[in-house]
Amino acid sequence: MIIRPTRPSDATLLPAIERSAAQSFTATENLAWLAGHDVLSVEQHLGFIAQGLHWLAVDEHDQALGFVCASAVDDTLHIEELSVARSSQGQGLGRALVGHLECRARDAGFKALSLTTFATVPWNAPFYARLGFQRLDDAQAGEFLRQQLRHEQAIGLPDRCAMGKTL
Ligand SMILES: CC(C)(COP(=O)(O)OP(=O)(O)OC[C@H]1O[C@@H](n2cnc3c(N)ncnc32)[C@H](O)[C@@H]1OP(=O)(O)O)[C@@H](O)C(=O)NCCC(=O)NCCS
């Protein structure tokens, strides 16, 4: 497995990876509907790629297996989406993608990472906690994260939390 910057020509493959990744929620009673939920559009992916904030995990044949994309919010790199295709999950790709993003963030001079995620889904907040992220309460989360959580609540995502990691 190799992690490389995502190219514009990869973008059309990415919605299918996110849909495949979301199949992991089918076994979670109140989140099974996420398996058919909207995913990032090709245009949104192209935006992150243009910023140089999109990375792809590929196999030895350059077949895409998973991705992570982010946006810059002041001196914080905010993880927008992390997805590993269902058939490639549980092999360390998710951990490697976050590790790669963290290295690139340090190189670029970002001071912190942030994200929002499901608080109790085992491969969400507990997974990030093992990678050194800490849960942020309302006071610790800045306005961007609070707005993100309000938006996620408004679209019906239950039990979301904000997390951060100082670099
Ligand atoms: C989250 C996700 C990217 C993890 O990718 P992955 O390649 O399967 O992750 P890894 O193999 O690196 O495993 C990371 C950890 O999660 C755990 N994990 C992964 N899938 C799991 C599952 N279905 N149930 C319980 N734990 C799981 C692994 O045991 C591992 O634990 P460890 O930290 O003790 O080693 C992947 O499950 C996914 O795409 N999920 C759907 C989208 C999503 O939830 N994205 C993150 C939201 S912010």
The ligand as an ORCA input file, in Angstrom:
! r2SCAN-3c Opt
* xyz 0 1
  C     -12.822      4.723      9.774
  C     -12.107      3.949      8.671
  C     -11.508      4.915      7.679
  C     -11.005      3.111      9.317
  O     -10.270      2.529      8.254
  P      -9.557      1.101      8.413
  O      -8.574      0.979      7.316
  O     -10.568      0.050      8.554
  O      -8.828      1.326      9.803
  P      -7.591      0.517     10.375
  O      -7.485     -0.828      9.745
  O      -6.416      1.429     10.296
  O      -8.048      0.301     11.865
  C      -8.079      1.364     12.737
  C      -8.692      0.933     14.044
  O     -10.112      0.890     13.933
  C     -10.592     -0.389     14.335
  N     -11.704     -0.773     13.477
  C     -11.739     -0.679     12.134
  N     -12.929     -1.144     11.698
  C     -13.624     -1.533     12.809
  C     -14.904     -2.119     13.038
  N     -15.726     -2.365     12.015
  N     -15.268     -2.367     14.294
  C     -14.453     -2.116     15.333
  N     -13.225     -1.561     15.195
  C     -12.824     -1.290     13.939
  C      -9.425     -1.319     14.114
  O      -9.528     -2.446     14.958
  C      -8.247     -0.463     14.482
  O      -8.084     -0.448     15.874
  P      -6.675     -0.171     16.550
  O      -6.546      1.332     16.516
  O      -6.814     -0.711     17.911
  O      -5.659     -0.863     15.717
  C     -13.068      2.989      7.930
  O     -13.689      2.140      8.876
  C     -14.137      3.712      7.144
  O     -13.915      4.133      6.021
  N     -15.336      3.848      7.763
  C     -16.450      4.528      7.142
  C     -16.233      6.021      7.108
  C     -15.860      6.573      8.454
  O     -16.386      6.176      9.501
  N     -14.922      7.522      8.407
  C     -14.410      8.204      9.585
  C     -15.404      9.187     10.027
  S     -14.708     10.669     10.636
*
